[in-house]
Amino acid sequence: MTDHASTGFLGRNEFLIRRLHSLSGLIPVGAYMVVHLVVNASVNNGAMTYQKAVDQIHSLGIVLPLVEWLFIFLPLIFHTVIGVMIIQGGLPNTGRYQYGANIRYTMQRASGMVAMVFILFHVLQMHGLFHFEWWLDAVVRPWGGARFAPLNATSTAAEAMQQSVVVSLFYLVGILSCVFHLANGLWTMGITWGVWITPAAQRRAGVVCLVFGIGLALVSLGAWSGFTMLSDEDIKAARQLEDRRIEERVKSGDLDLERDGHKRAGHGHDESAVSQGDAASE
């Protein structure tokens, strides 16, 4: 009897689907993740360094959601859905791996599942996924989501990642899972695309991917610690710098709070203890 997975649409198009799946994991999803981690790690150069990077991204204005969905979310959704189908056996696994490669293959699946849960949590907690006010007010914010305010980037990101010890540790595990999934996925992508076929070529590629993974892990640890290690005083100082920058941008005409006021800390939330302290000192 012919297996359904090998005769259905997915089975018949396995060659193409697997290659699109591996390619989407590198470009644009993997490339975006590298840029995202590097930008976040810039917080170690000071709150304003990170704030200016965020301001540059949001200077895209109404084009930003289109860019996010076309080049980040839709490829990520495709990569995730196909990945889950591969894990569940929706696509046949015809590859033959040695013992060591089998361990990496298993870890790739496990890290992918952790990354999937983490990314969903991260997007909801920081951004709320969708930017409709009714969605944010009725669904996301009551559960503590949409905590990131682009105009107060450093302080709100730090507050979100320090929401609890569990949240901070989950960020650490989730980020490192994403890094491993990308670095190891780069190695498996080379096999899928026939770039490194011989055992010797795979060993050399494995070393390159290992070095890349360690380097990106160090960057990600810098980004994680840059936010989670900020003290309450550091966050308060960052908020003051951010508010001062907002005032300067408003005066120069670079920022319109009537249009972009929803991007400021406190919009849709009760002010945090840090924000209350700032208001009392003004």
Sequence and secondary structure as in RCSB ss.txt:
>XXXX:A:sequence
MTDHASTGFLGRNEFLIRRLHSLSGLIPVGAYMVVHLVVNASVNNGAMTYQKAVDQIHSLGIVLPLVEWLFIFLP
LIFHTVIGVMIIQGGLPNTGRYQYGANIRYTMQRASGMVAMVFILFHVLQMHGLFHFEWWLDAVVRPWGGARFAP
LNATSTAAEAMQQSVVVSLFYLVGILSCVFHLANGLWTMGITWGVWITPAAQRRAGVVCLVFGIGLALVSLGAWS
GFTMLSDEDIKAARQLEDRRIEERVKSGDLDLERDGHKRAGHGHDESAVSQGDAASE
>XXXX:A:secstr
   HHHHSHHHHTHHHHHHHHHHHHHTTHHHHHHHHHHHHHGGGG HHHHHHHHHHHHTTTTHHHHHHIIIIIHH
HHHHHHHHHHHHHTSS       HHHHHHHHHHHHHHHHHHHHHHHHHHHHT SS  HHHIIIIIGGGT     G
GGHHHHHHHHHTS HHHHHHHHHHHHHHHHHHHHHHHHHHHHTTSS SHHHHHHHHHHHHHHHHHHHHHHHHHHH
HHHT  HHHHHHHHHHHHHHHHHHHHHTS  HHHHGGGSTTTTS   HHHHHHHHH 
